[in-house]
């Protein structure tokens, strides 16, 4: 039975049981939000980290993730784009920094990283982003131990590799890569001394038990992932999940709140699907523990709220953020 003690001196736990998590997830919403905010105020300041996401290589991925338009198994209208050159990516990073981004995230639509010129370019991009004084994050599928070490030497801050859903539901979404493959990748990243960015997606057709199971895997990692993106499915035409119903915003609030309680010190990122949330729903997510967002008009292949909209929202909420984001005019969409 979940017992919440606001005066507890216990900081972090890595032994959460699934039924315990499910109980938290299903608390009356007003109670869940209150408990999450207490944890958030205890461990974090009300500051939102701004992250910018750029697709270095789009489309042509050999994984069959049923939600993704970048998969070769998708019949979406997305066209594969070649790799961007190092200087072009760093130019985008400089723009993002001027816009207020503290972290620059770079994505490659690969099943796995392969050694060669493309990987060498990735290392140069990481080094360049770090020289700008920004955090650098990469998402590029599976990697081996040597590649993880090279990325660490280049100064990579974090590697993103989402679990997507529960171990039990996973095979309904992806069959070209196992859940253990994902866990092994995360272990290599951690062993190399790189921070982990790892979360999941809701709205895939999973149950509440699946959501609790996903959160159990994440919260029982020791240490917890430094960054936990919570995504809502954006149903894209041409993908196997194109007919999926849009989730209710309350489901996102519940996931954000529960993630905050389970992983008090992690950055909980309000990620894909945020454009579909009302201003009020986003405010509640910030109140309950979300302390990072992607900003910019596009997230790899899905849309995102405009920079101006986010500036206005964050100022209204009263959270702190990089002041460059407030003072600069948006130039990302024009580039």
Secondary structure, 3 states (H helix, E strand, C coil): CCCCCCCCCCCCCCCCCHHHHHHHHCCCHHHHHHHHHHHHHHHCCCECEEEEEEEEEECCECCCCCCCCCECCCCCCCCCECCCCHHHHHHHHHHHHHCCCCEEEEEECCCECCCCHHHHHHHHHHHHHHHCCCEEEEECCECCHHHHHHHHHHCCCEEECCCECCCCCHHHCCCCCCHHHHHHHHHHHHHCCCEEECCEEECCCCCHHHHHHHHHHHHCCCCCCCEEEEEECCCCCCCCCCCCCCCCHHHHHHHHHHHHHHCCCCEEEECCCHHHCCHHHHHHHHHHCEEEEEECCEECCEECCCHHHHHHHHHHHCCECCCHHHHCCCCHHHC
